[in-house]
Amino acid sequence: MAKLKDIEVEALKLSAYDRALLAERLINSLESEDDTDVEKLWVEEAERRYKEYKEGKVKVRPAAEVIGEAFSKLQ
C-alpha cells in the first residue's frame, strides 16, 4: 500500500491539467478491461442461448408479441 500512497503523493504534485489527463487515462484503462470482460460474457451468453434455441429447449415468440406485451404491462 505504501507504493500506492507514493504514487498518490507524486500525482498530487502535478498541475491540475496533468492530473486530469492522468485521471482520464486511469479511468479509460478500467473501462477497456471491463468492456473486454463484458463483451466476452455476452458472447458466451449469446452462444448458450443459440444452442438452447437450436436444441429446442426454449420457447420462442415473435419480437412484436413480446414488445406488445411489455408495453401493455407498462400502461
mmCIF file of the N, C-alpha and C atoms, coordinates in Angstrom:
data_MODEL
# 
_entry.id   MODEL 
# 
loop_
_atom_site.group_PDB 
_atom_site.id 
_atom_site.type_symbol 
_atom_site.label_atom_id 
_atom_site.label_alt_id 
_atom_site.label_comp_id 
_atom_site.label_asym_id 
_atom_site.label_entity_id 
_atom_site.label_seq_id 
_atom_site.pdbx_PDB_ins_code 
_atom_site.Cartn_x 
_atom_site.Cartn_y 
_atom_site.Cartn_z 
_atom_site.occupancy 
_atom_site.B_iso_or_equiv 
_atom_site.pdbx_formal_charge 
_atom_site.auth_seq_id 
_atom_site.auth_comp_id 
_atom_site.auth_asym_id 
_atom_site.auth_atom_id 
_atom_site.pdbx_PDB_model_num 
ATOM 1   N N  . MET A 1 1  ? 0.821   -1.185  0.000   1.00 0.00 ? 1  MET A N  1 
ATOM 2   C CA . MET A 1 1  ? 0.000   0.000   0.000   1.00 0.00 ? 1  MET A CA 1 
ATOM 3   C C  . MET A 1 1  ? 0.870   1.255   0.000   1.00 0.00 ? 1  MET A C  1 
ATOM 4   N N  . ALA A 1 2  ? 2.086   1.151   0.509   1.00 0.00 ? 2  ALA A N  1 
ATOM 5   C CA . ALA A 1 2  ? 2.985   2.306   0.534   1.00 0.00 ? 2  ALA A CA 1 
ATOM 6   C C  . ALA A 1 2  ? 3.262   2.790   -0.884  1.00 0.00 ? 2  ALA A C  1 
ATOM 7   N N  . LYS A 1 3  ? 3.377   1.859   -1.822  1.00 0.00 ? 3  LYS A N  1 
ATOM 8   C CA . LYS A 1 3  ? 3.651   2.229   -3.203  1.00 0.00 ? 3  LYS A CA 1 
ATOM 9   C C  . LYS A 1 3  ? 2.504   3.061   -3.772  1.00 0.00 ? 3  LYS A C  1 
ATOM 10  N N  . LEU A 1 4  ? 1.276   2.669   -3.475  1.00 0.00 ? 4  LEU A N  1 
ATOM 11  C CA . LEU A 1 4  ? 0.111   3.420   -3.932  1.00 0.00 ? 4  LEU A CA 1 
ATOM 12  C C  . LEU A 1 4  ? 0.113   4.824   -3.340  1.00 0.00 ? 4  LEU A C  1 
ATOM 13  N N  . LYS A 1 5  ? 0.428   4.927   -2.073  1.00 0.00 ? 5  LYS A N  1 
ATOM 14  C CA . LYS A 1 5  ? 0.488   6.233   -1.405  1.00 0.00 ? 5  LYS A CA 1 
ATOM 15  C C  . LYS A 1 5  ? 1.565   7.102   -2.048  1.00 0.00 ? 5  LYS A C  1 
ATOM 16  N N  . ASP A 1 6  ? 2.708   6.505   -2.369  1.00 0.00 ? 6  ASP A N  1 
ATOM 17  C CA . ASP A 1 6  ? 3.786   7.252   -3.025  1.00 0.00 ? 6  ASP A CA 1 
ATOM 18  C C  . ASP A 1 6  ? 3.323   7.795   -4.378  1.00 0.00 ? 6  ASP A C  1 
ATOM 19  N N  . ILE A 1 7  ? 2.610   6.971   -5.112  1.00 0.00 ? 7  ILE A N  1 
ATOM 20  C CA . ILE A 1 7  ? 2.100   7.401   -6.416  1.00 0.00 ? 7  ILE A CA 1 
ATOM 21  C C  . ILE A 1 7  ? 1.108   8.546   -6.241  1.00 0.00 ? 7  ILE A C  1 
ATOM 22  N N  . GLU A 1 8  ? 0.251   8.424   -5.243  1.00 0.00 ? 8  GLU A N  1 
ATOM 23  C CA . GLU A 1 8  ? -0.726  9.480   -4.973  1.00 0.00 ? 8  GLU A CA 1 
ATOM 24  C C  . GLU A 1 8  ? -0.031  10.799  -4.639  1.00 0.00 ? 8  GLU A C  1 
ATOM 25  N N  . VAL A 1 9  ? 0.971   10.744  -3.783  1.00 0.00 ? 9  VAL A N  1 
ATOM 26  C CA . VAL A 1 9  ? 1.711   11.951  -3.391  1.00 0.00 ? 9  VAL A CA 1 
ATOM 27  C C  . VAL A 1 9  ? 2.324   12.611  -4.622  1.00 0.00 ? 9  VAL A C  1 
ATOM 28  N N  . GLU A 1 10 ? 2.936   11.803  -5.484  1.00 0.00 ? 10 GLU A N  1 
ATOM 29  C CA . GLU A 1 10 ? 3.555   12.345  -6.696  1.00 0.00 ? 10 GLU A CA 1 
ATOM 30  C C  . GLU A 1 10 ? 2.498   12.900  -7.648  1.00 0.00 ? 10 GLU A C  1 
ATOM 31  N N  . ALA A 1 11 ? 1.387   12.208  -7.788  1.00 0.00 ? 11 ALA A N  1 
ATOM 32  C CA . ALA A 1 11 ? 0.324   12.664  -8.687  1.00 0.00 ? 11 ALA A CA 1 
ATOM 33  C C  . ALA A 1 11 ? -0.243  14.003  -8.237  1.00 0.00 ? 11 ALA A C  1 
ATOM 34  N N  . LEU A 1 12 ? -0.359  14.193  -6.943  1.00 0.00 ? 12 LEU A N  1 
ATOM 35  C CA . LEU A 1 12 ? -0.905  15.447  -6.421  1.00 0.00 ? 12 LEU A CA 1 
ATOM 36  C C  . LEU A 1 12 ? 0.040   16.628  -6.638  1.00 0.00 ? 12 LEU A C  1 
ATOM 37  N N  . LYS A 1 13 ? 1.278   16.359  -6.959  1.00 0.00 ? 13 LYS A N  1 
ATOM 38  C CA . LYS A 1 13 ? 2.237   17.424  -7.272  1.00 0.00 ? 13 LYS A CA 1 
ATOM 39  C C  . LYS A 1 13 ? 2.068   17.938  -8.704  1.00 0.00 ? 13 LYS A C  1 
ATOM 40  N N  . LEU A 1 14 ? 1.346   17.186  -9.527  1.00 0.00 ? 14 LEU A N  1 
ATOM 41  C CA . LEU A 1 14 ? 1.136   17.579  -10.921 1.00 0.00 ? 14 LEU A CA 1 
ATOM 42  C C  . LEU A 1 14 ? 0.191   18.772  -10.999 1.00 0.00 ? 14 LEU A C  1 
ATOM 43  N N  . SER A 1 15 ? 0.242   19.447  -12.135 1.00 0.00 ? 15 SER A N  1 
ATOM 44  C CA . SER A 1 15 ? -0.707  20.545  -12.364 1.00 0.00 ? 15 SER A CA 1 
ATOM 45  C C  . SER A 1 15 ? -2.116  19.964  -12.482 1.00 0.00 ? 15 SER A C  1 
ATOM 46  N N  . ALA A 1 16 ? -3.109  20.808  -12.338 1.00 0.00 ? 16 ALA A N  1 
ATOM 47  C CA . ALA A 1 16 ? -4.497  20.354  -12.447 1.00 0.00 ? 16 ALA A CA 1 
ATOM 48  C C  . ALA A 1 16 ? -4.742  19.713  -13.811 1.00 0.00 ? 16 ALA A C  1 
ATOM 49  N N  . TYR A 1 17 ? -4.177  20.299  -14.848 1.00 0.00 ? 17 TYR A N  1 
ATOM 50  C CA . TYR A 1 17 ? -4.338  19.765  -16.200 1.00 0.00 ? 17 TYR A CA 1 
ATOM 51  C C  . TYR A 1 17 ? -3.746  18.359  -16.304 1.00 0.00 ? 17 TYR A C  1 
ATOM 52  N N  . ASP A 1 18 ? -2.535  18.189  -15.819 1.00 0.00 ? 18 ASP A N  1 
ATOM 53  C CA . ASP A 1 18 ? -1.886  16.879  -15.880 1.00 0.00 ? 18 ASP A CA 1 
ATOM 54  C C  . ASP A 1 18 ? -2.607  15.848  -15.010 1.00 0.00 ? 18 ASP A C  1 
ATOM 55  N N  . ARG A 1 19 ? -3.118  16.276  -13.862 1.00 0.00 ? 19 ARG A N  1 
ATOM 56  C CA . ARG A 1 19 ? -3.896  15.352  -13.015 1.00 0.00 ? 19 ARG A CA 1 
ATOM 57  C C  . ARG A 1 19 ? -5.158  14.911  -13.740 1.00 0.00 ? 19 ARG A C  1 
ATOM 58  N N  . ALA A 1 20 ? -5.792  15.840  -14.449 1.00 0.00 ? 20 ALA A N  1 
ATOM 59  C CA . ALA A 1 20 ? -6.996  15.493  -15.208 1.00 0.00 ? 20 ALA A CA 1 
ATOM 60  C C  . ALA A 1 20 ? -6.667  14.489  -16.306 1.00 0.00 ? 20 ALA A C  1 
ATOM 61  N N  . LEU A 1 21 ? -5.557  14.697  -16.997 1.00 0.00 ? 21 LEU A N  1 
ATOM 62  C CA . LEU A 1 21 ? -5.136  13.742  -18.030 1.00 0.00 ? 21 LEU A CA 1 
ATOM 63  C C  . LEU A 1 21 ? -4.849  12.369  -17.428 1.00 0.00 ? 21 LEU A C  1 
ATOM 64  N N  . LEU A 1 22 ? -4.159  12.363  -16.301 1.00 0.00 ? 22 LEU A N  1 
ATOM 65  C CA . LEU A 1 22 ? -3.852  11.102  -15.623 1.00 0.00 ? 22 LEU A CA 1 
ATOM 66  C C  . LEU A 1 22 ? -5.137  10.399  -15.195 1.00 0.00 ? 22 LEU A C  1 
ATOM 67  N N  . ALA A 1 23 ? -6.059  11.161  -14.627 1.00 0.00 ? 23 ALA A N  1 
ATOM 68  C CA . ALA A 1 23 ? -7.334  10.579  -14.194 1.00 0.00 ? 23 ALA A CA 1 
ATOM 69  C C  . ALA A 1 23 ? -8.077  9.976   -15.381 1.00 0.00 ? 23 ALA A C  1 
ATOM 70  N N  . GLU A 1 24 ? -8.094  10.690  -16.493 1.00 0.00 ? 24 GLU A N  1 
ATOM 71  C CA . GLU A 1 24 ? -8.769  10.182  -17.687 1.00 0.00 ? 24 GLU A CA 1 
ATOM 72  C C  . GLU A 1 24 ? -8.132  8.873   -18.162 1.00 0.00 ? 24 GLU A C  1 
ATOM 73  N N  . ARG A 1 25 ? -6.827  8.832   -18.178 1.00 0.00 ? 25 ARG A N  1 
ATOM 74  C CA . ARG A 1 25 ? -6.125  7.618   -18.615 1.00 0.00 ? 25 ARG A CA 1 
ATOM 75  C C  . ARG A 1 25 ? -6.388  6.440   -17.676 1.00 0.00 ? 25 ARG A C  1 
ATOM 76  N N  . LEU A 1 26 ? -6.403  6.710   -16.385 1.00 0.00 ? 26 LEU A N  1 
ATOM 77  C CA . LEU A 1 26 ? -6.679  5.641   -15.419 1.00 0.00 ? 26 LEU A CA 1 
ATOM 78  C C  . LEU A 1 26 ? -8.103  5.114   -15.583 1.00 0.00 ? 26 LEU A C  1 
ATOM 79  N N  . ILE A 1 27 ? -9.057  6.025   -15.736 1.00 0.00 ? 27 ILE A N  1 
ATOM 80  C CA . ILE A 1 27 ? -10.452 5.609   -15.919 1.00 0.00 ? 27 ILE A CA 1 
ATOM 81  C C  . ILE A 1 27 ? -10.603 4.817   -17.208 1.00 0.00 ? 27 ILE A C  1 
ATOM 82  N N  . ASN A 1 28 ? -9.989  5.302   -18.291 1.00 0.00 ? 28 ASN A N  1 
ATOM 83  C CA . ASN A 1 28 ? -10.063 4.575   -19.562 1.00 0.00 ? 28 ASN A CA 1 
ATOM 84  C C  . ASN A 1 28 ? -9.449  3.188   -19.457 1.00 0.00 ? 28 ASN A C  1 
ATOM 85  N N  . SER A 1 29 ? -8.403  3.052   -18.659 1.00 0.00 ? 29 SER A N  1 
ATOM 86  C CA . SER A 1 29 ? -7.784  1.730   -18.512 1.00 0.00 ? 29 SER A CA 1 
ATOM 87  C C  . SER A 1 29 ? -8.734  0.762   -17.823 1.00 0.00 ? 29 SER A C  1 
ATOM 88  N N  . LEU A 1 30 ? -9.555  1.256   -16.917 1.00 0.00 ? 30 LEU A N  1 
ATOM 89  C CA . LEU A 1 30 ? -10.542 0.401   -16.249 1.00 0.00 ? 30 LEU A CA 1 
ATOM 90  C C  . LEU A 1 30 ? -11.662 0.028   -17.193 1.00 0.00 ? 30 LEU A C  1 
ATOM 91  N N  . GLU A 1 31 ? -12.128 1.001   -17.961 1.00 0.00 ? 31 GLU A N  1 
ATOM 92  C CA . GLU A 1 31 ? -13.232 0.752   -18.873 1.00 0.00 ? 31 GLU A CA 1 
ATOM 93  C C  . GLU A 1 31 ? -12.862 -0.267  -19.933 1.00 0.00 ? 31 GLU A C  1 
ATOM 94  N N  . SER A 1 32 ? -11.670 -0.198  -20.480 1.00 0.00 ? 32 SER A N  1 
ATOM 95  C CA . SER A 1 32 ? -11.303 -1.137  -21.531 1.00 0.00 ? 32 SER A CA 1 
ATOM 96  C C  . SER A 1 32 ? -11.230 -2.560  -20.995 1.00 0.00 ? 32 SER A C  1 
ATOM 97  N N  . GLU A 1 33 ? -10.754 -2.737  -19.760 1.00 0.00 ? 33 GLU A N  1 
ATOM 98  C CA . GLU A 1 33 ? -10.730 -4.075  -19.168 1.00 0.00 ? 33 GLU A CA 1 
ATOM 99  C C  . GLU A 1 33 ? -12.148 -4.572  -18.945 1.00 0.00 ? 33 GLU A C  1 
ATOM 100 N N  . ASP A 1 34 ? -12.996 -3.713  -18.410 1.00 0.00 ? 34 ASP A N  1 
ATOM 101 C CA . ASP A 1 34 ? -14.379 -4.094  -18.156 1.00 0.00 ? 34 ASP A CA 1 
ATOM 102 C C  . ASP A 1 34 ? -15.104 -4.425  -19.452 1.00 0.00 ? 34 ASP A C  1 
ATOM 103 N N  . ASP A 1 35 ? -14.885 -3.604  -20.498 1.00 0.00 ? 35 ASP A N  1 
ATOM 104 C CA . ASP A 1 35 ? -15.546 -3.839  -21.772 1.00 0.00 ? 35 ASP A CA 1 
ATOM 105 C C  . ASP A 1 35 ? -15.182 -5.199  -22.337 1.00 0.00 ? 35 ASP A C  1 
ATOM 106 N N  . THR A 1 36 ? -13.924 -5.566  -22.221 1.00 0.00 ? 36 THR A N  1 
ATOM 107 C CA . THR A 1 36 ? -13.478 -6.856  -22.734 1.00 0.00 ? 36 THR A CA 1 
ATOM 108 C C  . THR A 1 36 ? -14.163 -7.990  -21.982 1.00 0.00 ? 36 THR A C  1 
ATOM 109 N N  . ASP A 1 37 ? -14.223 -7.880  -20.666 1.00 0.00 ? 37 ASP A N  1 
ATOM 110 C CA . ASP A 1 37 ? -14.875 -8.913  -19.864 1.00 0.00 ? 37 ASP A CA 1 
ATOM 111 C C  . ASP A 1 37 ? -16.363 -8.989  -20.168 1.00 0.00 ? 37 ASP A C  1 
ATOM 112 N N  . VAL A 1 38 ? -17.007 -7.843  -20.268 1.00 0.00 ? 38 VAL A N  1 
ATOM 113 C CA . VAL A 1 38 ? -18.443 -7.808  -20.542 1.00 0.00 ? 38 VAL A CA 1 
ATOM 114 C C  . VAL A 1 38 ? -18.725 -8.373  -21.924 1.00 0.00 ? 38 VAL A C  1 
ATOM 115 N N  . GLU A 1 39 ? -17.927 -7.978  -22.898 1.00 0.00 ? 39 GLU A N  1 
ATOM 116 C CA . GLU A 1 39 ? -18.120 -8.485  -24.254 1.00 0.00 ? 39 GLU A CA 1 
ATOM 117 C C  . GLU A 1 39 ? -17.975 -10.006 -24.280 1.00 0.00 ? 39 GLU A C  1 
ATOM 118 N N  . LYS A 1 40 ? -16.972 -10.524 -23.600 1.00 0.00 ? 40 LYS A N  1 
ATOM 119 C CA . LYS A 1 40 ? -16.754 -11.974 -23.557 1.00 0.00 ? 40 LYS A CA 1 
ATOM 120 C C  . LYS A 1 40 ? -17.953 -12.674 -22.924 1.00 0.00 ? 40 LYS A C  1 
ATOM 121 N N  . LEU A 1 41 ? -18.472 -12.104 -21.830 1.00 0.00 ? 41 LEU A N  1 
ATOM 122 C CA . LEU A 1 41 ? -19.632 -12.699 -21.163 1.00 0.00 ? 41 LEU A CA 1 
ATOM 123 C C  . LEU A 1 41 ? -20.863 -12.679 -22.056 1.00 0.00 ? 41 LEU A C  1 
ATOM 124 N N  . TRP A 1 42 ? -21.071 -11.586 -22.801 1.00 0.00 ? 42 TRP A N  1 
ATOM 125 C CA . TRP A 1 42 ? -22.226 -11.522 -23.700 1.00 0.00 ? 42 TRP A CA 1 
ATOM 126 C C  . TRP A 1 42 ? -22.099 -12.526 -24.842 1.00 0.00 ? 42 TRP A C  1 
ATOM 127 N N  . VAL A 1 43 ? -20.901 -12.711 -25.358 1.00 0.00 ? 43 VAL A N  1 
ATOM 128 C CA . VAL A 1 43 ? -20.700 -13.708 -26.416 1.00 0.00 ? 43 VAL A CA 1 
ATOM 129 C C  . VAL A 1 43 ? -21.030 -15.096 -25.880 1.00 0.00 ? 43 VAL A C  1 
ATOM 130 N N  . GLU A 1 44 ? -20.555 -15.399 -24.675 1.00 0.00 ? 44 GLU A N  1 
ATOM 131 C CA . GLU A 1 44 ? -20.855 -16.697 -24.064 1.00 0.00 ? 44 GLU A CA 1 
ATOM 132 C C  . GLU A 1 44 ? -22.356 -16.867 -23.858 1.00 0.00 ? 44 GLU A C  1 
ATOM 133 N N  . GLU A 1 45 ? -23.026 -15.807 -23.391 1.00 0.00 ? 45 GLU A N  1 
ATOM 134 C CA . GLU A 1 45 ? -24.472 -15.863 -23.171 1.00 0.00 ? 45 GLU A CA 1 
ATOM 135 C C  . GLU A 1 45 ? -25.213 -16.065 -24.490 1.00 0.00 ? 45 GLU A C  1 
ATOM 136 N N  . ALA A 1 46 ? -24.805 -15.342 -25.525 1.00 0.00 ? 46 ALA A N  1 
ATOM 137 C CA . ALA A 1 46 ? -25.444 -15.483 -26.835 1.00 0.00 ? 46 ALA A CA 1 
ATOM 138 C C  . ALA A 1 46 ? -25.259 -16.895 -27.382 1.00 0.00 ? 46 ALA A C  1 
ATOM 139 N N  . GLU A 1 47 ? -24.068 -17.443 -27.230 1.00 0.00 ? 47 GLU A N  1 
ATOM 140 C CA . GLU A 1 47 ? -23.815 -18.807 -27.699 1.00 0.00 ? 47 GLU A CA 1 
ATOM 141 C C  . GLU A 1 47 ? -24.661 -19.816 -26.935 1.00 0.00 ? 47 GLU A C  1 
ATOM 142 N N  . ARG A 1 48 ? -24.782 -19.618 -25.621 1.00 0.00 ? 48 ARG A N  1 
ATOM 143 C CA . ARG A 1 48 ? -25.605 -20.516 -24.807 1.00 0.00 ? 48 ARG A CA 1 
ATOM 144 C C  . ARG A 1 48 ? -27.064 -20.450 -25.241 1.00 0.00 ? 48 ARG A C  1 
ATOM 145 N N  . ARG A 1 49 ? -27.571 -19.243 -25.454 1.00 0.00 ? 49 ARG A N  1 
ATOM 146 C CA . ARG A 1 49 ? -28.970 -19.079 -25.865 1.00 0.00 ? 49 ARG A CA 1 
ATOM 147 C C  . ARG A 1 49 ? -29.221 -19.677 -27.245 1.00 0.00 ? 49 ARG A C  1 
ATOM 148 N N  . TYR A 1 50 ? -28.285 -19.466 -28.161 1.00 0.00 ? 50 TYR A N  1 
ATOM 149 C CA . TYR A 1 50 ? -28.440 -20.009 -29.507 1.00 0.00 ? 50 TYR A CA 1 
ATOM 150 C C  . TYR A 1 50 ? -28.448 -21.534 -29.477 1.00 0.00 ? 50 TYR A C  1 
ATOM 151 N N  . LYS A 1 51 ? -27.582 -22.104 -28.677 1.00 0.00 ? 51 LYS A N  1 
ATOM 152 C CA . LYS A 1 51 ? -27.526 -23.562 -28.544 1.00 0.00 ? 51 LYS A CA 1 
ATOM 153 C C  . LYS A 1 51 ? -28.856 -24.096 -28.008 1.00 0.00 ? 51 LYS A C  1 
ATOM 154 N N  . GLU A 1 52 ? -29.399 -23.434 -26.967 1.00 0.00 ? 52 GLU A N  1 
ATOM 155 C CA . GLU A 1 52 ? -30.688 -23.856 -26.410 1.00 0.00 ? 52 GLU A CA 1 
ATOM 156 C C  . GLU A 1 52 ? -31.796 -23.731 -27.451 1.00 0.00 ? 52 GLU A C  1 
ATOM 157 N N  . TYR A 1 53 ? -31.754 -22.674 -28.245 1.00 0.00 ? 53 TYR A N  1 
ATOM 158 C CA . TYR A 1 53 ? -32.743 -22.479 -29.309 1.00 0.00 ? 53 TYR A CA 1 
ATOM 159 C C  . TYR A 1 53 ? -32.639 -23.605 -30.339 1.00 0.00 ? 53 TYR A C  1 
ATOM 160 N N  . LYS A 1 54 ? -31.425 -23.893 -30.798 1.00 0.00 ? 54 LYS A N  1 
ATOM 161 C CA . LYS A 1 54 ? -31.223 -24.939 -31.811 1.00 0.00 ? 54 LYS A CA 1 
ATOM 162 C C  . LYS A 1 54 ? -31.630 -26.314 -31.297 1.00 0.00 ? 54 LYS A C  1 
ATOM 163 N N  . GLU A 1 55 ? -31.470 -26.541 -29.998 1.00 0.00 ? 55 GLU A N  1 
ATOM 164 C CA . GLU A 1 55 ? -31.826 -27.830 -29.401 1.00 0.00 ? 55 GLU A CA 1 
ATOM 165 C C  . GLU A 1 55 ? -33.304 -27.903 -29.034 1.00 0.00 ? 55 GLU A C  1 
ATOM 166 N N  . GLY A 1 56 ? -34.047 -26.822 -29.265 1.00 0.00 ? 56 GLY A N  1 
ATOM 167 C CA . GLY A 1 56 ? -35.472 -26.802 -28.961 1.00 0.00 ? 56 GLY A CA 1 
ATOM 168 C C  . GLY A 1 56 ? -35.783 -26.739 -27.473 1.00 0.00 ? 56 GLY A C  1 
ATOM 169 N N  . LYS A 1 57 ? -34.853 -26.247 -26.689 1.00 0.00 ? 57 LYS A N  1 
ATOM 170 C CA . LYS A 1 57 ? -35.034 -26.206 -25.236 1.00 0.00 ? 57 LYS A CA 1 
ATOM 171 C C  . LYS A 1 57 ? -35.766 -24.955 -24.756 1.00 0.00 ? 57 LYS A C  1 
ATOM 172 N N  . VAL A 1 58 ? -35.947 -23.991 -25.642 1.00 0.00 ? 58 VAL A N  1 
ATOM 173 C CA . VAL A 1 58 ? -36.618 -22.753 -25.250 1.00 0.00 ? 58 VAL A CA 1 
ATOM 174 C C  . VAL A 1 58 ? -37.799 -22.482 -26.170 1.00 0.00 ? 58 VAL A C  1 
ATOM 175 N N  . LYS A 1 59 ? -38.806 -21.821 -25.603 1.00 0.00 ? 59 LYS A N  1 
ATOM 176 C CA . LYS A 1 59 ? -39.973 -21.425 -26.383 1.00 0.00 ? 59 LYS A CA 1 
ATOM 177 C C  . LYS A 1 59 ? -39.664 -20.073 -27.018 1.00 0.00 ? 59 LYS A C  1 
ATOM 178 N N  . VAL A 1 60 ? -39.856 -19.968 -28.315 1.00 0.00 ? 60 VAL A N  1 
ATOM 179 C CA . VAL A 1 60 ? -39.603 -18.698 -28.996 1.00 0.00 ? 60 VAL A CA 1 
ATOM 180 C C  . VAL A 1 60 ? -40.922 -18.028 -29.353 1.00 0.00 ? 60 VAL A C  1 
ATOM 181 N N  . ARG A 1 61 ? -40.903 -16.698 -29.316 1.00 0.00 ? 61 ARG A N  1 
ATOM 182 C CA . ARG A 1 61 ? -42.082 -15.902 -29.663 1.00 0.00 ? 61 ARG A CA 1 
ATOM 183 C C  . ARG A 1 61 ? -41.638 -14.747 -30.547 1.00 0.00 ? 61 ARG A C  1 
ATOM 184 N N  . PRO A 1 62 ? -42.531 -14.277 -31.406 1.00 0.00 ? 62 PRO A N  1 
ATOM 185 C CA . PRO A 1 62 ? -42.174 -13.127 -32.241 1.00 0.00 ? 62 PRO A CA 1 
ATOM 186 C C  . PRO A 1 62 ? -41.863 -11.901 -31.381 1.00 0.00 ? 62 PRO A C  1 
ATOM 187 N N  . ALA A 1 63 ? -40.883 -11.124 -31.802 1.00 0.00 ? 63 ALA A N  1 
ATOM 188 C CA . ALA A 1 63 ? -40.484 -9.932  -31.049 1.00 0.00 ? 63 ALA A CA 1 
ATOM 189 C C  . ALA A 1 63 ? -41.652 -8.975  -30.868 1.00 0.00 ? 63 ALA A C  1 
ATOM 190 N N  . ALA A 1 64 ? -42.473 -8.792  -31.906 1.00 0.00 ? 64 ALA A N  1 
ATOM 191 C CA . ALA A 1 64 ? -43.609 -7.869  -31.819 1.00 0.00 ? 64 ALA A CA 1 
ATOM 192 C C  . ALA A 1 64 ? -44.558 -8.279  -30.698 1.00 0.00 ? 64 ALA A C  1 
ATOM 193 N N  . GLU A 1 65 ? -44.754 -9.572  -30.531 1.00 0.00 ? 65 GLU A N  1 
ATOM 194 C CA . GLU A 1 65 ? -45.627 -10.079 -29.466 1.00 0.00 ? 65 GLU A CA 1 
ATOM 195 C C  . GLU A 1 65 ? -45.043 -9.758  -28.085 1.00 0.00 ? 65 GLU A C  1 
ATOM 196 N N  . VAL A 1 66 ? -43.776 -10.004 -27.919 1.00 0.00 ? 66 VAL A N  1 
ATOM 197 C CA . VAL A 1 66 ? -43.115 -9.761  -26.634 1.00 0.00 ? 66 VAL A CA 1 
ATOM 198 C C  . VAL A 1 66 ? -43.105 -8.270  -26.307 1.00 0.00 ? 66 VAL A C  1 
ATOM 199 N N  . ILE A 1 67 ? -42.780 -7.440  -27.292 1.00 0.00 ? 67 ILE A N  1 
ATOM 200 C CA . ILE A 1 67 ? -42.736 -5.993  -27.074 1.00 0.00 ? 67 ILE A CA 1 
ATOM 201 C C  . ILE A 1 67 ? -44.130 -5.456  -26.769 1.00 0.00 ? 67 ILE A C  1 
ATOM 202 N N  . GLY A 1 68 ? -45.138 -5.933  -27.508 1.00 0.00 ? 68 GLY A N  1 
ATOM 203 C CA . GLY A 1 68 ? -46.513 -5.517  -27.245 1.00 0.00 ? 68 GLY A CA 1 
ATOM 204 C C  . GLY A 1 68 ? -46.948 -5.874  -25.837 1.00 0.00 ? 68 GLY A C  1 
ATOM 205 N N  . GLU A 1 69 ? -46.603 -7.053  -25.391 1.00 0.00 ? 69 GLU A N  1 
ATOM 206 C CA . GLU A 1 69 ? -46.936 -7.486  -24.029 1.00 0.00 ? 69 GLU A CA 1 
ATOM 207 C C  . GLU A 1 69 ? -46.240 -6.601  -22.992 1.00 0.00 ? 69 GLU A C  1 
ATOM 208 N N  . ALA A 1 70 ? -44.995 -6.267  -23.242 1.00 0.00 ? 70 ALA A N  1 
ATOM 209 C CA . ALA A 1 70 ? -44.252 -5.408  -22.312 1.00 0.00 ? 70 ALA A CA 1 
ATOM 210 C C  . ALA A 1 70 ? -44.883 -4.019  -22.231 1.00 0.00 ? 70 ALA A C  1 
ATOM 211 N N  . PHE A 1 71 ? -45.250 -3.455  -23.380 1.00 0.00 ? 71 PHE A N  1 
ATOM 212 C CA . PHE A 1 71 ? -45.881 -2.135  -23.378 1.00 0.00 ? 71 PHE A CA 1 
ATOM 213 C C  . PHE A 1 71 ? -47.217 -2.152  -22.657 1.00 0.00 ? 71 PHE A C  1 
ATOM 214 N N  . SER A 1 72 ? -47.995 -3.202  -22.844 1.00 0.00 ? 72 SER A N  1 
ATOM 215 C CA . SER A 1 72 ? -49.304 -3.258  -22.178 1.00 0.00 ? 72 SER A CA 1 
ATOM 216 C C  . SER A 1 72 ? -49.150 -3.355  -20.661 1.00 0.00 ? 72 SER A C  1 
ATOM 217 N N  . LYS A 1 73 ? -48.093 -3.989  -20.195 1.00 0.00 ? 73 LYS A N  1 
ATOM 218 C CA . LYS A 1 73 ? -47.850 -4.077  -18.754 1.00 0.00 ? 73 LYS A CA 1 
ATOM 219 C C  . LYS A 1 73 ? -47.410 -2.740  -18.171 1.00 0.00 ? 73 LYS A C  1 
ATOM 220 N N  . LEU A 1 74 ? -46.794 -1.904  -18.990 1.00 0.00 ? 74 LEU A N  1 
ATOM 221 C CA . LEU A 1 74 ? -46.336 -0.601  -18.517 1.00 0.00 ? 74 LEU A CA 1 
ATOM 222 C C  . LEU A 1 74 ? -47.473 0.413   -18.399 1.00 0.00 ? 74 LEU A C  1 
ATOM 223 N N  . GLN A 1 75 ? -48.569 0.169   -19.090 1.00 0.00 ? 75 GLN A N  1 
ATOM 224 C CA . GLN A 1 75 ? -49.677 1.139   -19.078 1.00 0.00 ? 75 GLN A CA 1 
ATOM 225 C C  . GLN A 1 75 ? -50.629 0.908   -17.954 1.00 0.00 ? 75 GLN A C  1 
# 
